[in-house]
């Protein structure tokens, strides 16, 4: 069992090394479904102009940028522990001339450098399975979201029905790392993906974790046969 500190160092090294090819491999490995999942998520979030958002594990900032566009002037912050990822994201932000609206921060999702009750939305996309302590991260997300605000997780999940389940796991555990090797010469880094999912909670277990940290009106949506899942919870008015 890998300890929290070792996991954090390993994940950091993985994402620093795959940053230049991250977007291309996301498209390839998910058959571009990740874009549809994000659009579905944005519809369910019902973002309004002027609202503020924090995007954790923001990577190369595709979701950060989508949030900024949806809030139409609302302040958006992207946070990631990989500077290599943030550098690519900053290039996208600059190209779109969103620098005044989007701020990128290098930091730790388990120890957020923001005051309580700061954002209308706190999101994490395809990053929660990589943090050493899921509950601590969810508690931090709840702490910095405003009362009445939402925490949102879009993540890979675990299909439960056969034969799709068997086909999916064969692809995810056997073919996906090989594709990483073939396309970007990164076999070990892409072998991490199925390893990171193995101990990650399934759809209902993650929903219970949302409730366990005090989120209300928790909703969980399986996507593409359970390959991914969306979880949304609302913070009550009791404070952090």
ZABAFI-17023 format. One record per residue (C-alpha): x, y, z; residue number from 1. Coordinates in nm, 2 decimals. Layout:
<<X Y Z> NUM>;
...
***
This chain:
<<0.00 0.00 0.00> 1>;
<<0.16 0.33 -0.11> 2>;
<<0.17 0.59 0.17> 3>;
<<0.03 0.94 0.12> 4>;
<<0.36 1.12 0.08> 5>;
<<0.49 0.86 -0.17> 6>;
<<0.17 0.88 -0.37> 7>;
<<0.18 1.26 -0.38> 8>;
<<0.54 1.26 -0.51> 9>;
<<0.46 0.99 -0.76> 10>;
<<0.15 1.16 -0.90> 11>;
<<0.34 1.49 -0.92> 12>;
<<0.62 1.32 -1.12> 13>;
<<0.36 1.16 -1.35> 14>;
<<0.19 1.48 -1.44> 15>;
<<0.50 1.68 -1.48> 16>;
<<0.63 1.43 -1.73> 17>;
<<0.31 1.39 -1.94> 18>;
<<0.20 1.76 -1.94> 19>;
<<0.31 1.83 -2.31> 20>;
<<0.09 1.54 -2.44> 21>;
<<-0.18 1.56 -2.18> 22>;
<<-0.46 1.71 -2.39> 23>;
<<-0.39 1.49 -2.69> 24>;
<<-0.39 1.17 -2.48> 25>;
<<-0.72 1.28 -2.30> 26>;
<<-0.89 1.30 -2.64> 27>;
<<-0.74 0.97 -2.75> 28>;
<<-0.80 0.76 -2.44> 29>;
<<-1.15 0.88 -2.37> 30>;
<<-1.25 0.88 -2.74> 31>;
<<-1.32 1.25 -2.68> 32>;
<<-1.60 1.17 -2.44> 33>;
<<-1.44 1.39 -2.17> 34>;
<<-1.56 1.69 -2.36> 35>;
<<-1.92 1.57 -2.36> 36>;
<<-1.89 1.48 -1.99> 37>;
<<-1.78 1.84 -1.91> 38>;
<<-2.06 1.99 -2.11> 39>;
<<-2.31 1.78 -1.92> 40>;
<<-2.15 1.89 -1.60> 41>;
<<-2.17 2.26 -1.69> 42>;
<<-2.54 2.22 -1.77> 43>;
<<-2.61 2.06 -1.43> 44>;
<<-2.41 2.32 -1.24> 45>;
<<-2.63 2.61 -1.38> 46>;
<<-2.35 2.86 -1.36> 47>;
<<-2.46 3.22 -1.37> 48>;
<<-2.28 3.54 -1.49> 49>;
<<-2.07 3.70 -1.22> 50>;
<<-2.03 3.39 -1.01> 51>;
<<-1.69 3.29 -0.88> 52>;
<<-1.53 2.95 -0.91> 53>;
<<-1.22 2.75 -0.81> 54>;
<<-1.11 2.46 -1.03> 55>;
<<-0.88 2.22 -0.84> 56>;
<<-0.63 1.99 -1.01> 57>;
<<-0.70 2.21 -1.31> 58>;
<<-0.43 2.06 -1.53> 59>;
<<-0.41 2.24 -1.86> 60>;
<<-0.71 2.45 -1.77> 61>;
<<-0.98 2.34 -2.02> 62>;
<<-1.25 2.33 -1.74> 63>;
<<-1.11 2.65 -1.58> 64>;
<<-1.16 2.83 -1.91> 65>;
<<-1.51 2.69 -1.96> 66>;
<<-1.60 2.81 -1.61> 67>;
<<-1.46 3.16 -1.68> 68>;
<<-1.66 3.18 -2.00> 69>;
<<-1.98 3.07 -1.83> 70>;
<<-1.95 3.32 -1.55> 71>;
<<-1.89 3.60 -1.80> 72>;
<<-1.66 3.81 -1.60> 73>;
<<-1.68 3.63 -1.27> 74>;
<<-1.34 3.56 -1.11> 75>;
<<-1.21 3.21 -1.17> 76>;
<<-0.91 3.05 -1.01> 77>;
<<-0.73 2.73 -1.13> 78>;
<<-0.51 2.54 -0.89> 79>;
<<-0.27 2.25 -0.96> 80>;
<<0.04 2.11 -0.80> 81>;
<<0.21 2.07 -1.14> 82>;
<<0.38 2.38 -1.27> 83>;
<<0.43 2.21 -1.61> 84>;
<<0.05 2.17 -1.64> 85>;
<<-0.01 2.53 -1.53> 86>;
<<0.24 2.66 -1.78> 87>;
<<0.05 2.50 -2.06> 88>;
<<-0.28 2.63 -1.91> 89>;
<<-0.14 2.98 -1.88> 90>;
<<-0.06 2.98 -2.25> 91>;
<<-0.42 2.89 -2.33> 92>;
<<-0.55 3.16 -2.10> 93>;
<<-0.32 3.42 -2.25> 94>;
<<-0.42 3.32 -2.61> 95>;
<<-0.79 3.37 -2.52> 96>;
<<-0.71 3.70 -2.34> 97>;
<<-0.87 3.58 -2.02> 98>;
<<-0.58 3.68 -1.80> 99>;
<<-0.78 3.94 -1.61> 100>;
<<-1.05 3.69 -1.52> 101>;
<<-0.85 3.37 -1.46> 102>;
<<-0.57 3.34 -1.20> 103>;
<<-0.36 3.02 -1.19> 104>;
<<-0.21 2.91 -0.86> 105>;
<<0.04 2.63 -0.78> 106>;
<<-0.09 2.46 -0.47> 107>;
<<-0.22 2.15 -0.28> 108>;
<<-0.59 2.05 -0.31> 109>;
<<-0.57 1.91 0.05> 110>;
<<-0.46 2.25 0.19> 111>;
<<-0.62 2.53 0.00> 112>;
<<-0.47 2.88 0.03> 113>;
<<-0.80 3.06 0.04> 114>;
<<-1.03 3.19 0.31> 115>;
<<-1.36 3.02 0.41> 116>;
<<-1.67 3.08 0.20> 117>;
<<-1.48 3.23 -0.10> 118>;
<<-1.63 3.08 -0.41> 119>;
<<-1.98 3.00 -0.56> 120>;
<<-1.84 2.68 -0.71> 121>;
<<-1.54 2.45 -0.63> 122>;
<<-1.48 2.19 -0.89> 123>;
<<-1.23 1.91 -0.94> 124>;
<<-1.21 1.72 -1.27> 125>;
<<-1.03 1.39 -1.31> 126>;
<<-0.81 1.47 -1.01> 127>;
<<-0.98 1.34 -0.69> 128>;
<<-0.86 0.99 -0.75> 129>;
<<-0.50 1.12 -0.75> 130>;
<<-0.51 1.30 -0.41> 131>;
<<-0.37 1.10 -0.11> 132>;
<<-0.67 1.19 0.11> 133>;
<<-1.01 1.22 -0.06> 134>;
<<-1.20 1.32 0.26> 135>;
<<-0.96 1.59 0.35> 136>;
<<-0.99 1.73 0.00> 137>;
<<-1.37 1.73 0.01> 138>;
<<-1.36 1.90 0.35> 139>;
<<-1.13 2.17 0.20> 140>;
<<-1.36 2.21 -0.10> 141>;
<<-1.66 2.25 0.14> 142>;
<<-1.47 2.50 0.36> 143>;
<<-1.39 2.74 0.07> 144>;
<<-1.72 2.73 -0.10> 145>;
<<-1.99 2.98 0.00> 146>;
<<-2.30 2.87 0.19> 147>;
<<-2.55 2.77 -0.08> 148>;
<<-2.26 2.71 -0.32> 149>;
<<-2.17 2.38 -0.48> 150>;
<<-1.88 2.14 -0.48> 151>;
<<-1.85 1.94 -0.81> 152>;
<<-1.65 1.63 -0.89> 153>;
<<-1.62 1.49 -1.25> 154>;
<<-1.42 1.17 -1.23> 155>;
<<-1.36 0.83 -1.38> 156>;
<<-1.57 0.57 -1.22> 157>;
<<-1.64 0.19 -1.23> 158>;
<<-1.90 0.04 -1.46> 159>;
<<-2.11 -0.22 -1.29> 160>;
<<-2.29 -0.41 -1.57> 161>;
<<-2.16 -0.69 -1.79> 162>;
<<-2.03 -0.74 -2.05> 163>;
<<-1.94 -0.37 -2.07> 164>;
<<-1.76 -0.39 -1.74> 165>;
<<-1.53 -0.67 -1.86> 166>;
<<-1.45 -0.49 -2.19> 167>;
<<-1.39 -0.16 -2.01> 168>;
<<-1.15 -0.31 -1.76> 169>;
<<-0.96 -0.49 -2.03> 170>;
<<-0.92 -0.16 -2.22> 171>;
<<-0.83 0.04 -1.91> 172>;
<<-0.59 -0.20 -1.75> 173>;
<<-0.42 -0.36 -2.06> 174>;
<<-0.46 -0.14 -2.36> 175>;
<<-0.45 0.21 -2.21> 176>;
<<-0.09 0.18 -2.08> 177>;
<<0.02 0.04 -2.41> 178>;
<<-0.13 0.34 -2.59> 179>;
<<0.06 0.56 -2.36> 180>;
<<0.38 0.38 -2.46> 181>;
<<0.30 0.39 -2.83> 182>;
<<0.19 0.75 -2.86> 183>;
<<0.39 0.94 -2.60> 184>;
<<0.66 0.69 -2.49> 185>;
<<0.51 0.69 -2.14> 186>;
<<0.41 0.33 -2.03> 187>;
<<0.47 0.36 -1.66> 188>;
<<0.29 0.69 -1.63> 189>;
<<-0.02 0.56 -1.80> 190>;
<<-0.01 0.24 -1.60> 191>;
<<-0.08 0.48 -1.31> 192>;
<<-0.43 0.55 -1.44> 193>;
<<-0.58 0.20 -1.38> 194>;
<<-0.39 0.18 -1.05> 195>;
<<-0.54 0.51 -0.93> 196>;
<<-0.89 0.39 -1.01> 197>;
<<-0.86 0.05 -0.83> 198>;
<<-0.89 0.19 -0.48> 199>;
<<-1.12 0.49 -0.57> 200>;
<<-1.48 0.47 -0.44> 201>;
<<-1.76 0.39 -0.68> 202>;
<<-2.05 0.61 -0.76> 203>;
<<-2.26 0.55 -0.45> 204>;
<<-1.96 0.54 -0.21> 205>;
<<-1.83 0.88 -0.33> 206>;
<<-2.18 1.02 -0.29> 207>;
<<-2.18 0.90 0.07> 208>;
<<-1.84 1.07 0.12> 209>;
<<-2.00 1.39 0.00> 210>;
<<-2.27 1.35 0.26> 211>;
<<-2.02 1.25 0.52> 212>;
<<-1.84 1.59 0.50> 213>;
<<-2.18 1.76 0.54> 214>;
<<-2.28 1.84 0.18> 215>;
<<-2.66 1.85 0.11> 216>;
<<-2.88 1.76 -0.18> 217>;
<<-2.60 1.53 -0.32> 218>;
<<-2.66 1.41 -0.67> 219>;
<<-2.46 1.14 -0.86> 220>;
<<-2.48 1.09 -1.23> 221>;
<<-2.32 0.79 -1.41> 222>;
<<-2.18 0.88 -1.75> 223>;
<<-2.12 0.66 -2.06> 224>;
<<-2.23 0.34 -1.88> 225>;
<<-2.05 0.43 -1.56> 226>;
<<-1.71 0.49 -1.72> 227>;
<<-1.72 0.84 -1.55> 228>;
<<-1.94 1.00 -1.29> 229>;
<<-2.05 1.34 -1.19> 230>;
<<-2.11 1.43 -0.82> 231>;
<<-2.26 1.76 -0.71> 232>;
<<-2.33 1.87 -0.35> 233>;
<<-2.46 2.19 -0.20> 234>;
<<-2.32 2.36 0.11> 235>;
<<-2.58 2.45 0.38> 236>;
<<-2.61 2.78 0.54> 237>;
<<-2.44 2.66 0.86> 238>;
<<-2.09 2.78 0.74> 239>;
<<-1.78 2.58 0.69> 240>;
***
